[in-house]
Amino acid sequence: MLISSHEHSSEISEKRNSKGIVQPASNGTSLSPFDLAFLAQRGYLSAQGISSYGALATDFHVGTVTAKDIVQAAVKANRLPESTLQDRDYLNALDSTVRSFNAH
């Protein structure tokens, strides 16, 4: 069953850049905290200084990278509006999501 409701459309669309590397497409919509955590973990924010995979887990655990740092990187990458930096609920959900990734 396909749900076409906007609130359930948090799929990550992708495109290839000029070098043929697959990147999430920026379609002007906001990313959910889960999607942003996934993108950060997979290295899509490395150009903005966010480490990926195990290094992200370590950096997050020791506090050298925070949820706010990840959101700032997403804002710089034009993936989120700057107002997200003030959204405590979003930051808390992102923090919880990244911590849950690190637990596995």
ABEGO torsion letter per residue (X at the ends): XBBABAAABABBBBBBBAAGBBBBBBAGBBBBAAAAAAAAAAGAAAAAGBBBEAAAAAAAAAGABBAAAAAAAAAAAGABBAAAAABAAAAAAAAAAAAAAAAX
